C-alpha cells in the first residue's frame, strides 16, 4: 500500500470515527479520544505491515531480480528506445 492510499484511508477513518463518536456520546472529549485512538491504531497497523513486507521470505524469481543477476537465457529488456535517449 502506498503512502498516498494510506493517508486517504487514515483521513477517511479519522473523520468517520470523529463524527460517529460525537454522535454516540455527544461529547467533544470522547470524540477526540476515540479519533486519536483510531488514528494511532491505523498507523501502528501500517507500520507493522511495512515490517512484514520487508522481512517476508522472497521467492527465487524475486531474489534474482533484486540482486541484479540475470539468467543466461533471459533477454535483457530496454525501458526506452534509443531514439528517446538522444538529446533534442
C-alpha atoms as a printed R data frame, in Angstrom:
   type eleno elety resid chain resno       x       y       z
1  ATOM     1    CA   UNK     A     1   0.000   0.000   0.000
2  ATOM     2    CA   UNK     A     2   1.419   3.357  -0.956
3  ATOM     3    CA   UNK     A     3   1.600   6.245   1.460
4  ATOM     4    CA   UNK     A     4  -0.973   8.245  -0.511
5  ATOM     5    CA   UNK     A     5  -3.523   5.436  -0.259
6  ATOM     6    CA   UNK     A     6  -2.764   5.011   3.427
7  ATOM     7    CA   UNK     A     7  -3.167   8.734   4.048
8  ATOM     8    CA   UNK     A     8  -6.561   8.828   2.293
9  ATOM     9    CA   UNK     A     9  -7.781   5.831   4.285
10 ATOM    10    CA   UNK     A    10  -6.442   7.340   7.514
11 ATOM    11    CA   UNK     A    11  -8.215  10.629   6.812
12 ATOM    12    CA   UNK     A    12 -11.474   8.867   5.980
13 ATOM    13    CA   UNK     A    13 -11.367   6.707   9.120
14 ATOM    14    CA   UNK     A    14 -10.427   9.694  11.269
15 ATOM    15    CA   UNK     A    15 -13.354  11.771  10.041
16 ATOM    16    CA   UNK     A    16 -15.760   8.854  10.262
17 ATOM    17    CA   UNK     A    17 -14.714   7.922  13.789
18 ATOM    18    CA   UNK     A    18 -14.879  11.538  14.940
19 ATOM    19    CA   UNK     A    19 -18.400  12.036  13.617
20 ATOM    20    CA   UNK     A    20 -19.692   8.688  14.859
21 ATOM    21    CA   UNK     A    21 -18.082   9.076  18.299
22 ATOM    22    CA   UNK     A    22 -19.576  12.537  18.695
23 ATOM    23    CA   UNK     A    23 -22.996  11.324  17.534
24 ATOM    24    CA   UNK     A    24 -22.918   8.427  20.001
25 ATOM    25    CA   UNK     A    25 -21.652  10.298  23.055
26 ATOM    26    CA   UNK     A    26 -22.433  13.973  22.351
27 ATOM    27    CA   UNK     A    27 -19.089  14.754  23.966
28 ATOM    28    CA   UNK     A    28 -16.223  16.500  22.200
29 ATOM    29    CA   UNK     A    29 -13.677  14.973  24.591
30 ATOM    30    CA   UNK     A    30 -14.828  11.390  23.994
31 ATOM    31    CA   UNK     A    31 -14.947  12.007  20.245
32 ATOM    32    CA   UNK     A    32 -11.381  13.336  20.346
33 ATOM    33    CA   UNK     A    33 -10.154  10.331  22.368
34 ATOM    34    CA   UNK     A    34 -11.794   7.806  20.015
35 ATOM    35    CA   UNK     A    35 -10.456   9.631  16.968
36 ATOM    36    CA   UNK     A    36  -6.950   9.720  18.389
37 ATOM    37    CA   UNK     A    37  -7.076   6.031  19.284
38 ATOM    38    CA   UNK     A    38  -8.309   5.067  15.811
39 ATOM    39    CA   UNK     A    39  -5.609   7.051  14.025
40 ATOM    40    CA   UNK     A    40  -2.828   5.666  16.245
41 ATOM    41    CA   UNK     A    41  -4.149   2.152  15.695
42 ATOM    42    CA   UNK     A    42  -4.094   2.590  11.907
43 ATOM    43    CA   UNK     A    43  -0.562   3.973  11.970
44 ATOM    44    CA   UNK     A    44   0.653   1.031  14.052
45 ATOM    45    CA   UNK     A    45  -1.011  -1.433  11.670
46 ATOM    46    CA   UNK     A    46   0.567   0.310   8.669
47 ATOM    47    CA   UNK     A    47   3.993   0.208  10.304
48 ATOM    48    CA   UNK     A    48   3.621  -3.485  11.120
49 ATOM    49    CA   UNK     A    49   2.554  -4.232   7.545
50 ATOM    50    CA   UNK     A    50   5.688  -2.481   6.281
51 ATOM    51    CA   UNK     A    51   7.817  -4.565   8.634
52 ATOM    52    CA   UNK     A    52   6.063  -7.727   7.494
53 ATOM    53    CA   UNK     A    53   6.623  -6.885   3.823
54 ATOM    54    CA   UNK     A    54  10.302  -6.114   4.355
55 ATOM    55    CA   UNK     A    55  11.074  -9.292   6.315
56 ATOM    56    CA   UNK     A    56   8.934 -11.826   4.467
57 ATOM    57    CA   UNK     A    57  10.760 -14.559   2.556
58 ATOM    58    CA   UNK     A    58  11.202 -13.797  -1.114
59 ATOM    59    CA   UNK     A    59  10.664 -16.154  -3.999
60 ATOM    60    CA   UNK     A    60  13.604 -17.252  -6.133
61 ATOM    61    CA   UNK     A    61  12.457 -15.121  -9.084
62 ATOM    62    CA   UNK     A    62  12.252 -12.033  -6.867
63 ATOM    63    CA   UNK     A    63  15.729 -12.665  -5.489
64 ATOM    64    CA   UNK     A    64  17.305 -12.746  -8.939
65 ATOM    65    CA   UNK     A    65  15.619  -9.502  -9.931
66 ATOM    66    CA   UNK     A    66  16.603  -7.646  -6.752
67 ATOM    67    CA   UNK     A    67  20.170  -8.906  -6.674
68 ATOM    68    CA   UNK     A    68  20.834  -7.707 -10.217
69 ATOM    69    CA   UNK     A    69  21.712 -11.127 -11.606
70 ATOM    70    CA   UNK     A    70  20.032 -12.423 -14.719
71 ATOM    71    CA   UNK     A    71  19.692 -15.861 -16.094
72 ATOM    72    CA   UNK     A    72  21.723 -16.505 -19.228
73 ATOM    73    CA   UNK     A    73  18.647 -17.395 -21.272
74 ATOM    74    CA   UNK     A    74  16.639 -14.299 -20.276
75 ATOM    75    CA   UNK     A    75  16.817 -11.469 -22.805
76 ATOM    76    CA   UNK     A    76  17.508  -8.007 -21.481
77 ATOM    77    CA   UNK     A    77  14.595  -5.590 -21.652
78 ATOM    78    CA   UNK     A    78  15.112  -1.961 -22.554
79 ATOM    79    CA   UNK     A    79  12.831   0.561 -20.897
80 ATOM    80    CA   UNK     A    80  13.236   3.161 -23.607
81 ATOM    81    CA   UNK     A    81  14.058   3.173 -27.274
82 ATOM    82    CA   UNK     A    82  17.401   4.533 -28.337
83 ATOM    83    CA   UNK     A    83  15.622   7.386 -30.087
84 ATOM    84    CA   UNK     A    84  14.207   8.620 -26.772
85 ATOM    85    CA   UNK     A    85  17.677   8.754 -25.239
86 ATOM    86    CA   UNK     A    86  19.113  11.173 -27.797
87 ATOM    87    CA   UNK     A    87  19.210  14.874 -26.949
88 ATOM    88    CA   UNK     A    88  16.907  17.149 -28.901
